Amino acid sequence: MSPMTIDSPVAGTAPATGPAPAVRLRGLTKSFGANRVVDPLDLDIAQNEFFSILGPSGCGKTTLMRMITGFETPTAGSIELDGRNVDGVATRQRDLNMLFQSYALFPHLSVYENVAFELRVRRTPKREIDDRVRAALELVRLSAFADRKPAALSGGQRQRVALARAVVGRPAVVLLDEPLGALDQKLRKEMQFELKRMQREVGITFIYVTHDQEEALTMSDRIAVMSEGRIQQIGTPTEIYDTPASRFVAGFIGSCNLIDGVADAATGRFTIPGVGEVPVDEIPDAAPGTPLTLAVRPERVRVLPDGARTEGGVHLPATLTQRVFLGDEWISHLALDSGIVLSASVPSGDAARALAATADGARVTVSWHPSDSRVIPTGELA
């Protein structure tokens, strides 16, 4: 597959017709003794997709990646790459490459020779090596650094060299395991956009393993959120953020107010202990009295003057206990009369007007629209 500019893949499930998925997992399981670290899972990752596996440390995401690469043998299940079953196939024969947080560049070789190394091992013709290496360096915008040694490069430049080396052989899949972890925050943000640009231009499936929600939201076509060996939800970044499937997903992806309550799906009522009924748009099918959680993002919560009302909204009396400045936003902490503490986010540009009339200890009204909240299962998904 030659490097080229491609159209963005449609975010969502892999297409039912057309090319086989780049990666297909069926019933994939991994146990170490009596400890099961990856529960049976099915997953399709589409051709040319930027797919992220997101979760906290110890959730099984790296083990899942290592099974795809062949570094770990599954306890059960099957793995297909580009329609070919690779169970028992050695890593070097799986038509994939890997990029890790440790770039593992050869310090004695130039940038050019580091990128060319794999092609030389394959005994690729010299002219083809030169063409591919120069194209890969142009892709990562390092053509002018071809003769430099890794020690003469910045952290971000070394990361780009490692990426060029990962894609120069034109594998069907590139797996990236926390590759930006060693960079400072500013450079990490810059490289998030660069990685997405490179993935689109090179036309290769990227599988990105990370615990960083911002990275996954910024770069991914789709995200699989993992917890304790299970995939809790798969969806586009907006689906994962706006319609979380479980309390874990809502709390792990960004900031979220999570309010415990009980619901009656038949009547459409959601009751918060100590607060009473609050209007919601939809309640999952559940028996009356089933514990559920109401999720509301801080940026959807409004802080109004005490006693104020807006049409169709939820209105709860509260006390403003603290405001915190975070540069691009102010976070207000609000204690409801029941003792429940919520957070509201106000962009810094709006803060002077929105917060001028309030001070710590002031009585206020907390408000949000029912369409900006979501009732979800209280526990993780089985």
N, C-alpha and C positions, 0 to 999 in steps of 0.2 A: 504494500500500500504506500503510495508516494505521498509525501507531505503536501497538503493542499488546503485551501479554504473550503470549509464545508458548512452546510446549513445546520443550525442547532437541532439536535434530536428533539422529538416531541417528548416533553416531560410526562411521566406517568408510567404505566406498566409497559413491558416490552410488547411490540406489535405481535398480533396473533398470526399475521401472514408476513411473507417477505423473508429476509435473511434470518438465520438462526441467531438467538441471543449470543452476545459475546461470551457471556458466562451463564450457565444454567446449573443450579444446585437443587438436588432432590433428596429429601430426607437426610440431609447432612448432619451428622452428630459427632461430637468428640468428648470422650471421657478419659480422665487420668485416674485409673483405679476405680474407686467408688465415686469419685468426684466428676460429675458431668458439667463441663464448662461451656458446651454449645448444645442446646436442645435441638431436636430434629427440626430442620427448617427447609423451606422451598424458596428459591429466589431466582429471578431472571434479571440480568443486566443487559441492556440493549447495546447494539453496535454504536460506537462513537458517543457513548453516554459518559457524563461525568457523574459518577455514583459515589456517594460518601457513606461510610459505615461509622456511625457516631455513637459514642457512649462513654461512661466513666471508666476509669482504670479497673481492670478485672472483670469486665462485662463479657469478654469472649471475642471482641472484635479482632484483636491481633491473631488469636488462634484461628479464627475464621479465615483471615487473610493467608496465614501460613498453610492451611489446608488447600486453598486455591493454588498457591505457588508450588505445593508439593513438599514443603519443608516438614509438614505434619501429615500423618496418615489418618484419615477419618476412621472413627469407630464404626460408622455405618453411613450409607448414602452414596451418592454419585456426584461427580463433577464433570461438566462438559464445557469445553472451550471452543467457540465457533462451530458448534455442532459435533465436535469430536470428543468422545469419552476419554478422559485422561486418568482414570483410576489406575494407579500403579505406574504411571508414566513419570520418568525423571523430570526434575525441574527444568533442566536445560533443553528438554524436548517439548516444552509446553507452550512455546510461542508467546512468552510473556517476559516482562522485565520488571525490576523493582527499584524503588528509590526510597532510601531511609533517611532518618534524621542525621545520621552519620554519613557524610557524603562518600567516604572511602575512596578519595581520589589518590592516584599515585603521585607522591610528592616530587619524584625525580623526573616525571614526564611533563611535557608542556600540555596546555589546554587541548591543543589539536590532538596530540598523541593519546591523552586520556580518553577523548571521545572516540578515537579510531581504534582503541585497543580491542574491543569485542569483534570488530570487523576483521582485524588482522588475525585474530584467533580462528575465525571462520574461513580464513584464506580467501577473502573477498578480493576481486581484482583491484589493483592499485588505483586505476582511474575511477572506479566506482567508489572506493573508499574516500578519495579526495572529494568527489561530488557530494557524497552523503554527509561527510563531516562538515564541509563548508555550508551546506544547506542547514544542518542542525545548529551550527554556530550562528548563522544568520537568524534562525528562528528564535534563539535565546538572546539575540542582540549582543553577541560577544565576538563577532568576526575580527574586531581590532585587537583582541586579546589572545589570539591563537597561539602565539609564541611564548606567552607568559607561563610561569610555573604556578601551581595553586597557592603557594605562600605569598605571592604578590597580588592575590585577589582578595576582595572583601568577602564576608560571609554570604551575602546575596549572590555575588558572582560565582562563588564555588557551588552554590546550590544550583545555579543555572547550568554550570558545566555538568553536574551530575544528571540533571534533567536531559540535557543534550545527549549524554551517553546512554540514558535509558531509552530514548526514542530513535536513536540513529539506526538501530537494527530493524526498525519498522515492525515491532511486535504487535500482535492483535490486542494485547492488554498490558497496561502499565499499572502496577500497584504501588501506592505511595503511603508509607507508614510514618505519620507525624513528621513530614519532611521539613516543616517550617519551625519546628520546636526550638532550634538553636538560635533563631534570629530574634532581634529586638522587636518590640511591638510595632514601631513605625515601618520597619522593613517587612515584617510579616504581612501587614495590611497591603503594602505595595505588591508583594509577591502573590497574594491571593488573586489579584486581578491579572497578574502576569501568567500565572498557572492556567487560569481559565482561558485567556487569550491563546496560549500555546496549545492547549488541548483542542480548541476549536480549529486552529490552523493545521495541526498535524493530523487530525482525523483518526485518533486512536482512543479506545475506551480507557478511561482512567477510573480506578477504584481507589478511593482516598480514605484512609483510616485515621480518625482523629477523635479527641475528646473535646475539641474546641468548637462550640456551637457557631460562633461567628464565621469561622472558616467554612464550615459545612453550608451555612445559609448563603454565604457570599458566592461560592463556586459551583454548587451542585445543581444538576438537573433533577436528581432525586436523592433522598436521604433515607437510610435505614437506621432507626434509633434502636439501640440494643441495651438490654439490662439483664444481668444474671443469666447470660447465655441464650436469651430469647429476643427475637425482634419484636419490639412493641408497636412499631408503626413504620410503614413505608409510604413516602409521598413526596411531592414537590416541596421546596422550602416554604412556600406560602401555605400549603395544606398542613404541614407539620406545625407551623407557628400559629395559624389561625384556627385550626380545628384539631387540636391534639386528641388522641384516642384514649389517653389514660392520664391519671394524675402524674405519673412519673414523667411522661413526655412533656406535659404542660410545665412542670417545674424545672425540667432539665434544659429545655429550649428557651433561652431568654429568661426574663423575670416574669413572674405571674403571681397574682393574688389567688390563693386556693382556700376556699371557704367550705368547711364541712357542713353538710345538712342532710335532710331526708326528703324524698320525693315521692309523688304519686303520679305516675304516668297517665293514669286514667283521667285525672282532673287537671293535669298540667301544672300542679302546684309544687313549688320548692320552698321548703321551710328551713330557716337557719335558727338553731337554738339560741334563745335570748334576743332574737331580732324579729322573727315572725316570717310571714310569707313574702317572697320577692318575685316579681314577674320574670319569667324566662321564656324564650322562644320555643324551646324543645327539650323534652326529657327522654332519655333512653328508656326502652321497655324495662320495667322493674316493678316488683311487687310494692304495694304501699308501705312506706316506712323504710325502704331500702336506703342504706347510707350511700350518698353520692357526693360529689364535689363540684362546686361552682367555681369556674376559672375565669378570671378577668385580668387582662393585661394592664399594667400600670398606666400606659399611655392612653387607655380607653376610660380611665377614671377621672372625673372632673371634681374639683374642689370649689364649691359654691358658698356664697354667704349663708350664714345660719338661717334656716327656714326657707331658703330659696327653692323654687321648683322649676323644672323644665317639662315640656309636654312628653308624656310617654316614657319617662325615665324612672329608674330606681332612685330613691332618695332616702338616705340614712343619716341621722344626726351623729356627729363625731367631734372629737377634739384633735386639733393639729398639735402633735407632740414634738415634731422635729422636721427641719428641712436641711437637706444635704446638697451642696453644689458639686456637680461632676463635670463641669466644663460645658458640655453641649446640652445639659439638662439639669433641672432641679428635681430632687426626689423628696416628696412630702410623705411623712409617716402619720397615719391617722388612726386614732383609737375610737372604735365604735363604743357605744354605751354598754354593749355586751362584753367588752374586753377584747374583741377581735381587732387585730391591727392590720390595716391595709396600706398599700403604697400607691401613690399617684405620681406620674411623671409629667413634667412641664418643660418644653423646650426652652433653652435659655433666652431665645429671642422673644418669647412670650411671657417670661417670668416677671418682668418689671410690672406689667399690667395685671397679670393673674394673681400675683402674691402681694401686691402693694398694700392691700387692706387687711392682711392677716399677719399674725405673729404666733410664735410658739405659745400654746395654751389657749388659742382662740377657739371658739365654738364655730363649727362650719357644717355644711351639708356635703356628704359624699354622694356622687351620682354617676350612673352609667346607663347606657341604653341596653335593654334586654338583648338586642341583636349583637352586642359587643361582648356578651358573656356566653359561656358554654358549660353545660352540665355533663360531667364525665364520670366514669367509674372511679371509686376512691382508691382501689388497689391497682397493681400492675396487671397487665393482660396475661392470662394463662397461655 
